[in-house]
């Protein structure tokens, strides 16, 4: 009788599976736990970075919350991304730089600037840069990404990203000569961002808001679909079953004399009418004409 084939992974000459090594045993996190871990790791710093990008505290917090709500809705995609933090940062920066915020009533008036004069000067110069230059400068000199990573996150080519970075540095150095050194600029950006007390919401609140938004849009899509189906059914029910050609417009008929309007009576007609009215006929003479 032959020995049974050992299960896969069992060394030859043994009759049982080996014990797994301690280093290969990993604790699997639930999606909510993995999301909360990413949020706790990225959200506080991302709020400060976004503040340097847009110059508004409330908009920075809102941008980060919107980015993480979108990440929770697409968590199967974000969880397997090569760099989930970069995915969320790109979403937050794009939301913060959206030009539609200028039409919102709450963002028509500027927020109070930083308390320190040097911080106000740096933030004012940053906000004068074009959004693409500002974002490139923040990612390269603030976050510390290299040039290809900055180009990939801003969806631009590497030469275009280098061009934006050089022009942003030149504009910043012209206004603030003490920040011409990239190391000094990196330190000042970190100091300005850390000086503001910007707090992110709790991850549970962000997940709950994302789920509420998903339910709202799902119900809205269902209601819109039902409305379209109802309108289509009503159209099919009330639509005509045959084609009735339209009545052609009227045409002028030539050769027909115009209708004559009644004119004034002649003298003979007037005398006859007066005679008939003064001598009304009565009796059989009214019905029988006189013979002559």
C-alpha positions in Angstrom: 0.0 0.0 0.0 1.4 3.4 -1.0 1.6 6.2 1.4 -0.9 9.1 0.7 0.4 12.1 -1.1 1.4 14.7 1.5 -0.4 18.0 1.3 1.2 20.9 -0.6 3.9 22.6 1.4 4.7 19.6 3.5 8.4 18.6 3.5 9.2 15.1 2.2 9.4 12.4 4.8 6.9 14.0 7.2 3.2 13.3 7.6 2.0 16.7 8.9 2.0 20.3 7.8 4.7 22.5 9.2 3.8 25.2 11.7 3.7 28.6 10.1 6.6 30.9 11.0 5.8 33.7 13.4 6.9 36.4 11.0 4.4 35.3 8.4 1.4 35.7 10.6 -0.2 39.1 10.1 -3.2 40.6 11.6 -5.8 41.4 8.9 -7.5 44.7 9.4 -11.1 45.3 8.6 -11.8 48.0 5.9 -13.0 50.4 8.6 -9.8 49.9 10.7 -7.6 50.3 7.7 -9.4 53.5 6.7 -9.1 54.9 10.3 -5.4 54.1 10.3 -4.9 55.9 7.0 -6.9 58.9 8.2 -5.1 59.2 11.5 -1.8 59.0 9.7 -2.5 61.5 6.9 -5.4 63.8 7.9 -3.7 66.2 10.4 -0.8 67.0 8.1 -2.9 67.1 5.0 -5.2 69.8 6.5 -2.1 72.0 7.2 -0.8 71.4 3.7 -4.1 72.2 2.1 -4.3 75.4 4.1 -1.0 76.6 2.5 -2.6 75.7 -0.9 -5.9 77.6 -0.5 -5.3 80.0 2.4 -8.6 79.2 4.1 -8.9 77.2 7.2 -12.5 76.0 6.8 -11.9 75.1 3.1 -8.8 73.1 4.1 -10.8 71.0 6.6 -13.7 70.6 4.1 -11.3 69.5 1.3 -9.7 66.9 3.4 -13.1 65.5 4.6 -14.4 65.4 1.0 -11.2 63.6 -0.1 -11.5 61.0 2.6 -15.2 60.6 2.0 -14.5 59.9 -1.6 -11.7 57.5 -0.6 -14.2 55.6 1.7 -16.7 55.3 -1.2 -13.9 53.9 -3.4 -12.1 52.0 -0.7 -11.6 48.8 -2.7 -9.7 50.9 -5.2 -7.8 53.0 -2.7 -6.9 50.1 -0.5 -4.9 48.4 -3.3 -3.3 51.6 -4.6 0.5 51.9 -4.5 0.3 55.0 -2.4 -3.1 55.6 -0.7 -1.8 58.8 1.0 -0.9 60.2 -2.4 -4.4 59.3 -3.7 -6.1 61.2 -0.9 -3.8 64.1 -1.1 -4.4 64.6 -4.8 -8.2 64.5 -4.2 -7.9 67.1 -1.4 -5.8 69.4 -3.4 -8.0 69.3 -6.5 -11.1 70.0 -4.3 -9.3 72.9 -2.6 -8.2 74.5 -5.9 -11.6 74.2 -7.6 -12.6 77.6 -9.1 -16.2 77.1 -8.2 -15.6 78.0 -4.5 -15.4 81.7 -5.4 -19.2 81.6 -6.1 -20.1 80.3 -2.7 -21.4 83.0 -0.3 -19.3 81.7 2.6 -16.0 82.1 0.7 -16.6 85.6 -0.8 -14.9 87.3 2.2 -11.3 86.7 3.2 -10.5 84.9 6.4 -8.3 86.5 9.1 -4.6 86.2 8.2 -2.0 84.5 10.4 -1.0 86.4 13.5 2.7 86.5 12.7 3.8 89.1 10.1 6.4 86.8 8.4 3.7 84.1 8.1 1.3 86.6 6.6 3.9 87.7 4.0 4.8 84.1 3.0 1.1 83.1 2.7 0.3 86.2 0.7 3.1 85.5 -1.8 2.0 81.9 -2.1 -1.6 82.9 -2.9 -0.4 85.2 -5.7 1.1 82.3 -7.6 -1.0 80.4 -10.1 -2.6 77.3 -8.6 -0.5 74.9 -10.6 2.7 76.6 -9.6 1.6 76.8 -6.0 0.7 73.1 -5.9 4.0 72.1 -7.5 6.0 74.2 -5.0 4.1 72.7 -2.1 4.5 69.1 -3.2 8.2 69.5 -4.0 9.5 71.9 -1.4 6.8 71.4 1.3 5.9 67.7 1.2 9.3 66.6 -0.1 8.3 64.6 -3.2 10.8 64.2 -6.0 10.2 65.7 -9.5 8.7 62.6 -11.2 6.3 62.0 -8.2 5.3 65.7 -8.3 4.7 65.5 -12.0 2.6 62.3 -11.6 0.4 63.7 -8.9 -0.2 67.0 -10.7 -0.8 65.1 -14.0 1.9 67.0 -15.9 5.0 66.1 -17.7 8.4 66.3 -15.9 9.7 69.2 -17.9 6.5 71.2 -17.3 6.7 70.4 -13.6 10.3 71.6 -13.5 9.3 74.8 -15.3 6.6 75.5 -12.8 8.9 74.8 -9.9 11.6 77.2 -11.2 9.1 80.0 -11.9 7.5 79.6 -8.5 10.8 79.7 -6.7 11.8 82.8 -8.7 8.6 84.6 -7.8 9.0 83.6 -4.1 12.6 84.6 -4.0 11.9 88.0 -5.6 9.3 88.8 -2.9 11.1 87.1 0.0 14.9 86.9 -0.7 15.6 85.1 2.6 13.6 82.1 1.2 15.7 81.6 -1.9 17.3 78.5 -0.3 15.1 75.5 -0.8 16.0 74.2 2.7 14.9 77.5 4.3 11.7 77.4 2.2 10.9 73.9 3.4 11.4 74.9 7.0 9.3 78.1 6.7 6.4 76.2 5.0 6.4 73.7 7.8 6.4 76.4 10.4 3.5 78.4 8.8 1.4 75.2 8.5 2.1 74.2 12.1 1.3 77.6 13.5 -2.4 77.3 12.6 -4.5 75.2 14.9 -6.3 73.1 12.3 -8.0 70.0 13.5 -9.5 67.3 11.3 -12.8 65.6 12.1 -13.0 62.1 13.6 -12.7 59.2 11.1 -16.0 57.8 12.2 -17.7 61.0 11.4 -16.1 61.1 8.0 -17.1 57.5 7.2 -20.7 58.3 8.4 -20.8 61.4 6.2 -19.6 59.4 3.2 -22.2 56.7 3.8 -25.0 59.3 4.1 -23.9 61.0 0.9 -23.8 57.6 -0.9 -27.3 56.8 0.3 -28.5 60.2 -0.8 -27.1 59.9 -4.3 -28.3 56.4 -4.6 -31.9 57.4 -3.7 -31.6 60.4 -6.0 -30.5 58.1 -8.9 -33.4 55.8 -8.1 -35.9 58.6 -8.0 -34.6 60.0 -11.3 -34.8 56.6 -13.0 -38.4 56.2 -11.7 -39.3 59.6 -13.1 -37.8 58.8 -16.5 -39.7 55.5 -16.6 -42.9 57.2 -15.6 -42.5 59.9 -18.2 -41.8 57.3 -20.9 -44.8 55.2 -19.9 -47.1 58.3 -19.9 -45.7 59.3 -23.3 -46.4 55.8 -24.7 -49.9 55.8 -23.2 -50.9 59.2 -24.6 -49.1 59.2 -27.9 -51.3 58.9 -31.1 -51.5 55.5 -32.8 -51.7 56.9 -36.3 -50.3 59.8 -38.3 -52.5 62.7 -39.0 -51.0 65.1 -41.5 -51.2 68.7 -40.5 -53.8 70.9 -42.2 -52.0 72.9 -45.0 -52.2 76.6 -44.8 -54.9 78.4 -46.8 -54.2 79.7 -50.3 -55.8 82.6 -52.1 -58.4 81.5 -54.7 -58.2 83.7 -57.8 -61.1 84.5 -60.2 -63.8 84.8 -57.6 -65.4 88.2 -57.4 -65.3 89.8 -54.0 -68.5 89.8 -52.0 -70.4 93.1 -52.5 -71.3 94.9 -49.4 -74.8 96.5 -49.1 -74.8 100.0 -50.2 -77.2 103.0 -49.9 -80.8 102.6 -51.3 -81.7 104.4 -54.5 -84.6 106.9 -54.7 -87.0 104.3 -56.2 -86.1 101.7 -53.5 -86.6 104.3 -50.8 -90.0 105.3 -52.1 -91.1 101.7 -52.3 -90.0 101.0 -48.8 -91.9 104.0 -47.5 -95.0 102.9 -49.4 -94.8 99.4 -47.9 -94.4 100.7 -44.4 -97.3 103.2 -44.7 -99.9 100.8 -46.3 -99.4 97.4 -44.7 -101.4 94.7 -46.5 -104.0 92.8 -44.6 -106.5 90.0 -45.3 -106.4 87.7 -48.3 -104.8 90.4 -50.5 -101.6 89.8 -48.5 -101.4 86.3 -49.8 -103.0 86.6 -53.2 -101.3 88.9 -55.7 -103.4 91.3 -57.8 -103.9 90.3 -61.4 -103.6 93.0 -64.0 
